[in-house]
Amino acid sequence: RLSLQTDYALRTLIFLAGRPGRATVAQIAEFFHISRDHVAKVVQLLARQGFVRSIRGIGGGVELARSPESISVGEVITVTEGNVSKWSTCKA
């Protein structure tokens, strides 16, 4: 079972990959009907990990820092969930 943080991170990356240019945190939150604060926190994490670029000021927003093809779901899960080796003891 994935955390909400991982869910929101994947949604954010999918949203950005599906449109040209930048988007705002508010646009992403509104599109998915989720909290702006949660999206902002996820965007900060994604920016620290090099998945997105956050541009401040007028005309700013969030954009992918890498090509969508270079981002794997597994990599995002590893970054947001931490050590997934604990999952090996879980039963499906």
C-alpha angles and dihedrals in degrees: 000000000000125000124247088249090060091045092052092044092054092046091050093051092046091050092051093045091052097058137046121248130000133335131195126238087244092056092050093046092047094048093054096032092237134131117287090217092056092048091048091053092049091048090054090053093046090049092050089051093049099247096114139020120225115210118195129210135029110348090015129129139121128309136170113273091199135037113273089239091061094056118084126197089229092056092051091048091050091051096046101036098039119209107017094182086095087069092070089076093052120097118226 
